[in-house]
Amino acid sequence: MTRFGKIVRNKKDIDICLINPPSPFLINKQVFPPLGLLTLSAVFKQHGYNNIQFIDMLGEIQIQNPQEIEADIFFIYTNTPSSEY
């Protein structure tokens, strides 16, 4: 099987990246945990996908150059932000 120019022999060779991007509109970043991404991660693991990285950018991690992230499939989580108004 070929994926994006890379020959993939089985599920274990597919690299998956789950990203929770920053949201400057959130009053309290702890109110909206990325449950969708965490659920996806659990389901992928149940189905034999082992190369999963999770990047939570709401915390201290800030990625300077997103092109440096190596993965075959990316999932980006988003929700309706909360605000004071």
N, C-alpha and C positions, 0 to 999 in steps of 0.2 A: 504494500500500500504506500502511496506517495502523498505526503502532506506538505504543502508549501515548499516543494523542492527537496524535502528531506524524506528519505526512505524510512518508513516506520514498520517494524516487523510485528509489533504487538502493542497493546495498550500501555504497557509499562515503559515504553520508549517515548510516549507523548508527554511533553512538558506543559503544564497548565499553570497559569498565573491568575490569581484572584486579587483584584485591587479595590480597596476602599479609599476613594480619593478624598482630599480635604474639602471641607465645606465651611467657608468663612461666615455663613449665616447661622450656624448652629450656636445657640446660647449655651447649651450643655452637651458636649460631645458624647457623654455617656448615655444619653437618653435614647439614641438611635444606634444600637449595636448592629453590625452588618450580618443579621441573621440569615439573609438570603445567601451570602457567600459562605457562611459557615455550614449551612445546609448543603450547598453544592459540594463543598469539600468532603463532607461525610458521605454523600452519595457516590462521588467519584471514587473514594477509597473503598467503598463497598463493592464497586464494580471493577476493581483491580487497577485503577490509576494511582500510581504511587508518587509520581514527580509533580507535586502540587506545592506551589509557594504562595503565601498569603502576605500581601503588603497592605498594612493599615496605615494610611497617611494622615489619619486624624490625630495620631500621637506625635512622637518625636521624630519619626522617620520622614524625611523629605528627600525625594528623588530628584537629583539635579539633571540627569540626562535619561529620560525614559527609554530612549533607543537602546540603552545598554541592558535592559531587561531581556533575558533570553527565555522565550517560551514559544510553543506552537499555537496555543490558544489562550486568549485573554478574556477575562470576565471583569467588567467594571460595574460596581454597585452604585446606585444612586437612589435618593429618596427626596421627598419634599422637605426642604429645610424649615426649621422653626425660626421665628424671629420675635422680637419684643412686641411687634405691632400686629 
